[in-house]
Structures are given as structure tokens and as C-alpha cells.
Amino acid sequence: MLPTMPAQEKPDKKDKAKRGEEQRDRKKKKGAEKREKESIATIIGNFTGVGRGHRDLIIPQRDKVTRKLTSRIKAHRIDRIDETTLRFQGLFVQKYTPEETEDLYIDVSSGTFDMETGMLIGNDTSVLGVPGKFEIIGGGLVCDTSEKEVDRKKVRSQVSIMEGPVKMTIFDSSSKKPGSSKRPARKPIEAGGTKK
């Protein structure tokens, strides 16, 4: 008697479809991981060619899990000068708490952003503030937004330098209700360094 070999099973349509879905899921996951690593400036740079720009740009950023607003960037104008540099006018950045209340704001009338180093340089009047606590107005702002590795974790640098003359206003927190984070009404700075 001859030994018999087990018959090979032919893959059916369900197996092929399942493998195809797994491949698509892996590609989607890789794409999502790549997008998570990209900064807002890199994303702006990807869809803005050298010598091109955008007017009245608003970019909200949401938490990947909860979909709550984490930041919002508004710019009157953004132009890409070269491969690594974005020039902006009327930049207004807002950071939010997990409860979606404004936590920090930065208002820069004009400046540049280096996508390679993560350096934001405001050339004119700049404002940095924490609603209900303080506001700093200066002649210029240098802000390091790059990521550094600390204890094997990527951490955003939080180093900023305000250039003079500098004026700081500390708001009277005793007259506010607990939990209130409203700042006094303030008009955003126009491009060129003058208030509206």
C-alpha cells in the first residue's frame, strides 16, 4: 500500500477576503501612526508648496481617543518660504484642558516657524497668557516646540523667551468665581503689531 498525502485545502473566498482586510487594516494603522508623529506645521508644509500660502487658516486639533478639542491654530496668512520655513501673519494658538476650557493662548502678529527645529520666532508684538491668571505682552517671542526624549518618552519642550519691552498683567483672582477661566476682553493683535 502506498502512503497517502493529506489533500491540500484550497483557500476559499472567505480566507482571501479576511487576508485582504488584515492587509488594509495594517496599512491604515501605519498611516495613522505616521500622521500621529507629524506636527501641525509638517501637515501644513505637506499641502503647501514652496512659494504658496493660505489665508484665514483655522486648524483644530482633537484628542485621538476622546475626540475633544486640544488646540486650535488660527492664522491670517501662512506662506511657505522654503523647504523648512513657514512665514505667518496674525497667528493665534489656543491650548485646551481635557474639559475643553481654554488653558493657554499665544498671539503673535508676524514671524516664522522652522519645521526642522520646531522653533517659532515672533518678530513683532507677541502675547502669551493663561486665562484668568496672567498675560505677558512683549516685543517678540522665541518658542521651542520641538520634541525631546526624556526617560525613553518623547516630551515637547516648553521653553519660551519673551523679548522686551515686556509687560505682565496678573489678574485679580480674588474677584473671580472659583473655576472661572475667562480672561478680560482683549482684541487680537493685527499683523504689524497694532491692536485692532
C-alpha positions, 0 to 999 in steps of 0.5 A: 500500500502506498502512503497517502498525502493529506489533500491540500485545502484550497483557500476559499473566498472567505480566507482571501477576503479576511487576508485582504482586510488584515492587509488594509487594516495594517496599512491604515494603522501605519498611516495613522501612526505616521500622521500621529508623529507629524506636527501641525506645521509638517501637515501644513508644509505637506499641502503647501508648496514652496512659494504658496500660502493660505489665508484665514487658516483655522486648524483644530486639533482633537484628542485621538481617543476622546475626540475633544478639542486640544488646540486650535491654530488660527492664522491670517496668512501662512506662506511657505518660504522654503523647504523648512520655513513657514512665514505667518501673519496674525497667528493665534494658538489656543491650548485646551484642558481635557474639559475643553476650557481654554488653558493657554493662548499665544498671539503673535502678529508676524514671524516664522516657524522652522519645521526642522527645529520646531522653533517659532520666532515672533518678530513683532508684538507677541502675547502669551497668557493663561486665562484668568491668571496672567498675560505677558505682552512683549516685543517678540517671542522665541518658542521651542516646540520641538520634541525631546526624549526624556526617560525613553518618552518623547516630551515637547519642550516648553521653553519660551523667551519673551523679548522686551519691552515686556509687560505682565498683567496678573489678574485679580483672582480674588474677584473671580468665581472659583473655576472661572477661566475667562480672561478680560476682553482683549482684541487680537493683535493685527499683523504689524503689531497694532491692536485692532 
